[in-house]
Amino acid sequence: MRDRLIVALDTDDGEDIDRLSGTLMDVVSWVKVGFQAFSALGTEAFPWLSRRGHKTFLDLKFHDIPNTVARDVGTMTKHGAQMINMHASGGFEMMETARKRAEDVSAENSVPMPILLGVTVLTSIDENGFQQSFGSERGLTKQVVYLAQLAQEAGLRGVVASPLEIEPIRKACGDNFVIVTPGVRPAWAETGDQRRITTPAEAIQRGADYIVVGRPIIEADDPLEAAEMILEEMREA
């Protein structure tokens, strides 16, 4: 399970990142680098975290015209990001162009091809919020599945989605499609601004390939103990 838990290093404090990665290096393989951590470390995050045995999920949620996203995804591939996401709502051409660029950069530089993911609908949005904000004729779940299928058609390896939508995504996209689930909170943690959530055990039982947990671990008095509690819950599931 250590390969299926992604710890979100959501802080711009370099010393904090150093402490957390060092504390967790023996129990967690994956860490997530979002805007806060990336602003502190830049592309040096990838080799630095790799030397500590961590794989890096770059969570910058790229969303722009196809050529811009392709350029940025290619740059991050070259520097060693092992998982990269982009908003699936950017469209088929954006995702396909980015995927092709990552493949070219990977081959040209002899670096591993990252796992490319499409972000579906943020886990801070519930059905009411979705309808109020987007006015879509589709319900939230149907929109998530639509975006997952679009990402798959564009050649992405998987999606970022709430654990509540795992089953319909699996039905539409198959068992080999990677599903990364934020919005995961152990029963003993506060939910914060998340809306569509489950516990770690429920996410694994529903079929998540990876779960992302941030605040319940990095804000804990003992981050190592918190991570081990979540891993144990995942194993029992």
ChimeraX attribute file (.defattr): number of C-alpha atoms within 10 A of each C-alpha:
attribute: neighborCount
match mode: 1-to-1
recipient: residues
	/A:1	16
	/A:2	18
	/A:3	14
	/A:4	18
	/A:5	24
	/A:6	25
	/A:7	26
	/A:8	23
	/A:9	25
	/A:10	20
	/A:11	19
	/A:12	17
	/A:13	15
	/A:14	15
	/A:15	11
	/A:16	15
	/A:17	21
	/A:18	13
	/A:19	12
	/A:20	17
	/A:21	22
	/A:22	14
	/A:23	14
	/A:24	22
	/A:25	16
	/A:26	13
	/A:27	15
	/A:28	23
	/A:29	21
	/A:30	27
	/A:31	24
	/A:32	23
	/A:33	27
	/A:34	18
	/A:35	17
	/A:36	16
	/A:37	22
	/A:38	22
	/A:39	15
	/A:40	16
	/A:41	17
	/A:42	12
	/A:43	17
	/A:44	12
	/A:45	20
	/A:46	22
	/A:47	16
	/A:48	13
	/A:49	19
	/A:50	15
	/A:51	9
	/A:52	14
	/A:53	17
	/A:54	23
	/A:55	22
	/A:56	25
	/A:57	23
	/A:58	28
	/A:59	20
	/A:60	17
	/A:61	17
	/A:62	22
	/A:63	18
	/A:64	14
	/A:65	14
	/A:66	17
	/A:67	14
	/A:68	15
	/A:69	22
	/A:70	22
	/A:71	16
	/A:72	15
	/A:73	28
	/A:74	22
	/A:75	16
	/A:76	20
	/A:77	26
	/A:78	21
	/A:79	16
	/A:80	22
	/A:81	27
	/A:82	19
	/A:83	20
	/A:84	22
	/A:85	24
	/A:86	27
	/A:87	23
	/A:88	29
	/A:89	20
	/A:90	18
	/A:91	18
	/A:92	18
	/A:93	14
	/A:94	24
	/A:95	32
	/A:96	20
	/A:97	21
	/A:98	27
	/A:99	24
	/A:100	17
	/A:101	21
	/A:102	27
	/A:103	17
	/A:104	15
	/A:105	20
	/A:106	18
	/A:107	13
	/A:108	10
	/A:109	11
	/A:110	10
	/A:111	17
	/A:112	16
	/A:113	19
	/A:114	25
	/A:115	19
	/A:116	26
	/A:117	30
	/A:118	31
	/A:119	26
	/A:120	23
	/A:121	21
	/A:122	18
	/A:123	20
	/A:124	16
	/A:125	17
	/A:126	16
	/A:127	13
	/A:128	10
	/A:129	13
	/A:130	18
	/A:131	15
	/A:132	10
	/A:133	10
	/A:134	10
	/A:135	10
	/A:136	11
	/A:137	9
	/A:138	13
	/A:139	13
	/A:140	21
	/A:141	19
	/A:142	14
	/A:143	17
	/A:144	26
	/A:145	24
	/A:146	18
	/A:147	24
	/A:148	30
	/A:149	21
	/A:150	21
	/A:151	29
	/A:152	23
	/A:153	14
	/A:154	21
	/A:155	18
	/A:156	25
	/A:157	19
	/A:158	24
	/A:159	29
	/A:160	28
	/A:161	26
	/A:162	30
	/A:163	27
	/A:164	19
	/A:165	19
	/A:166	23
	/A:167	15
	/A:168	15
	/A:169	25
	/A:170	19
	/A:171	10
	/A:172	14
	/A:173	19
	/A:174	11
	/A:175	12
	/A:176	10
	/A:177	19
	/A:178	23
	/A:179	26
	/A:180	25
	/A:181	29
	/A:182	26
	/A:183	26
	/A:184	25
	/A:185	25
	/A:186	19
	/A:187	11
	/A:188	8
	/A:189	13
	/A:190	11
	/A:191	17
	/A:192	10
	/A:193	10
	/A:194	17
	/A:195	16
	/A:196	20
	/A:197	20
	/A:198	21
	/A:199	20
	/A:200	30
	/A:201	22
	/A:202	19
	/A:203	26
	/A:204	23
	/A:205	13
	/A:206	17
	/A:207	17
	/A:208	24
	/A:209	20
	/A:210	22
	/A:211	26
	/A:212	20
	/A:213	24
	/A:214	21
	/A:215	17
	/A:216	21
	/A:217	23
	/A:218	22
	/A:219	11
	/A:220	14
	/A:221	10
	/A:222	11
	/A:223	18
	/A:224	18
	/A:225	13
	/A:226	17
	/A:227	24
	/A:228	16
	/A:229	14
	/A:230	22
	/A:231	20
	/A:232	15
	/A:233	17
	/A:234	21
	/A:235	13
	/A:236	10
	/A:237	13
